[in-house]
Structures are given as C-alpha cells and as structure tokens.
Amino acid sequence: MIHSINEVAEAEQFYTKSLANNVIKITCLTPETYRSLIKHFKDSDVYYHTYQIKEERAYRVVLKYLHHSTDIEDIKQDLLQQGHVARNIGNIPHRMTKEPLNLFFLDLELAPNNKEVYNLTAIQNKLIHIEPPRTNQNHIPQCARCQQYGHTHRYCNRPYACQM
C-alpha cells in the first residue's frame, strides 16, 4: 500500500501511522496531495474514510433575533455590503414542532475578516446578535454507511455494513 501511495504523492508531502486492525492513518501536508490520494484510492477501489479539509469548510455562525420570514437573498446582500460573503443561509426549525424559529445558520466563505461578523449589530435595520453555534462535545459521530465511529457517511468509501 505504501509503495502505491509513494507513486502518487511525494514522500515529503504526507505521513503515515499504523493503527490497530490493519488501518493506516495518512496525514497530508497539502490539499493537492490529499486530492491526488483520494482520487488514487477511488480509482483503485481502496476502502477508506476521510474528513473535510479546512480549506473547504465554511465559517458557521448563528444569527439570532431576525424574523424567520426575512428573505434569504436580502440577508445575503446585506452581509455582502458589510464585507461578508455568505455561502449558505438556513432557518433553524424548532426540534419538536418543526416551526421556524428566529434563528439562522450562516455559512460564510473563509476570509480573514470572518471573526468581525460577531461585531454586526443590525441587518436591514433590525437589531440582531451573532454567536458561534453550540456544539455537543460528548457526541461522537457514527457513520451511517459502515457504522464505525469517528467519521460521517459523507466522507466514507467503505462498504455498507447492512446490505438490503
């Protein structure tokens, strides 16, 4: 396996670590190395799982106190005027009743000024508050594809644990 990886990527561009159950952990130093290894694994039908690289991740924040009927495009335009490019905006529904709340998830494109979004106090002349999303540190993700812990099905290429 290591020899086939060396054919795709230069030896200085990644590190490997042997884990239990014949698992090899590969840490890539550049996004280009990561992408070439993933392409090689797909072409070779190698079972693997991976994670989203930081360069592709959005900067997520929660927008509070803005009415749920506010048009998403208007929010995007107002954020753009204030120097923030929104990748995605979604209303957060109540977890039980599924009614829309006055909360929105904002996914911003990565930029040096992302932390300045917390200083915004108004959008469309409406007072708002922006804060980081709450995370459950006790939650360990479980893959819906291979049923293993530590990753999600979106970045898994292992076979399904349960074939229908």
HELIX and SHEET records of a PDB file:
HELIX    1   1 ILE A    2  VAL A    8  1                                   7    
HELIX    2   2 ALA A   11  GLN A   13  5                                   3    
HELIX    3   3 PRO A   31  ASP A   43  1                                  13    
HELIX    4   4 LYS A   54  GLU A   56  5                                   3    
HELIX    5   5 ILE A   72  GLN A   81  1                                  10    
HELIX    6   6 ASN A  114  ASN A  119  5                                   6    
HELIX    7   7 HIS A  153  TYR A  155  5                                   3    
SHEET    1   A 2 PHE A  14  LEU A  19  0                                        
SHEET    2   A 2 VAL A  23  CYS A  28 -1                                        
SHEET    1   B 4 ALA A  86  PRO A  93  0                                        
SHEET    2   B 4 PRO A 100  LEU A 108 -1                                        
SHEET    3   B 4 TYR A  59  LYS A  64 -1                                        
SHEET    4   B 4 HIS A 129  GLU A 131 -1                                        
SHEET    1   C 2 ALA A 122  ILE A 123  0                                        
SHEET    2   C 2 LYS A 126  LEU A 127 -1                                        
END                                                                             
